[in-house]
């Protein structure tokens, strides 16, 4: 609870500094920390937190021994009292989404509010259908947001926004040749690492349980997983991929296909936290123990995974860190300025958990 006021104050100080830079108060270099603290009436810790935010946005650059250099004009949010809005697109009610997604959307709302922007959530499966053009035309015609955030977006949706040249940030991975700024976890690196971890534990038959819908992040996950096996020093490793829909029966069918092989996998990487939960219960019904009989790694993290025993091996990132990554480019989009960074990926922390076991000789 104590982090929220500090974060808000730092964001407000960043907004003040950004406005002064935009007005041309400081050209080339910022004053020293003591002078800035007196100017904005903030503590040194708060000022430093604000400068870190401006650095992430590409507004300033600290140089050791010299000071803080201004490297770009700060985004202008608009006239005093002018409320800017950001629209977030989701396929279903926010309470039905993965908890981690709902948490970072809530964090983003707070960060935008501190910058004088309001966040509006628009949910509907009509925006995610195979031909959403009519629904999207109606949406953007009724809601003239200053920028949009696409969550769990399909390829056709991304290409529609790119073609219309609407100010838009993809919260996730983009498809090939889609020229939209985006931020996501580096799913390719995650699954490449997961494959390496399992091979290092002696597993030679490993598989990826992946979603059938094949969103951009899932495509990257599969590429990274297969790459991790292909580029390893292990010559006798066999990699498999099984696809499932978003229901327990489909996950069960995918597991049946994998475990019914003549030489079934001894370890699985599961690319969705709900699918991981389903996998643990389905394996238990088969009498298979984790990790004694089969090892598991979850690509995703969600709060409920912390209640499982054994604790899942998984890749952890905080919702606040994810939301904070997006605030800089979003403010640039709101201000109708070009986004300095068009690509970015967070590197989550790997938690080994207890769902993996050594099977080497």
Buried (B, 14 or more C-beta within 10 A) or exposed (E): EEEEEEBBBBBBBBBBBBBBBBEEEBEEEBBEBEEBBEBBEBBEEBBBBBBBBBBBBBBBBBEEEEBBEBEBEBBBBBEEEEEBBBBBBBBEEBEEBBBBBBBBBBBBBBBBEBBBBBBEBBBBEEBBBEEBEEBBEEBBEEEEBBBBBBBBBBBBBBBBBBEEEBBBBBBBBBBEEBEBBBBBBBBBBBBBBBBBBBBEBBBBBBBBBBBEEBBBBBBBBBBBBBBBBEEBEBEEBBBBBBBBBEEBEBBBBBBEBBBEEEEBBBBBBBBBBBBBBBBBEBBEEEEBEBBEEBBBBBBBBBEEBEEBEBBBBBBEBBBBEBBBBBBBBBBBBBBEBEBBBEEBBBEBEBBEBEBBBEBEE
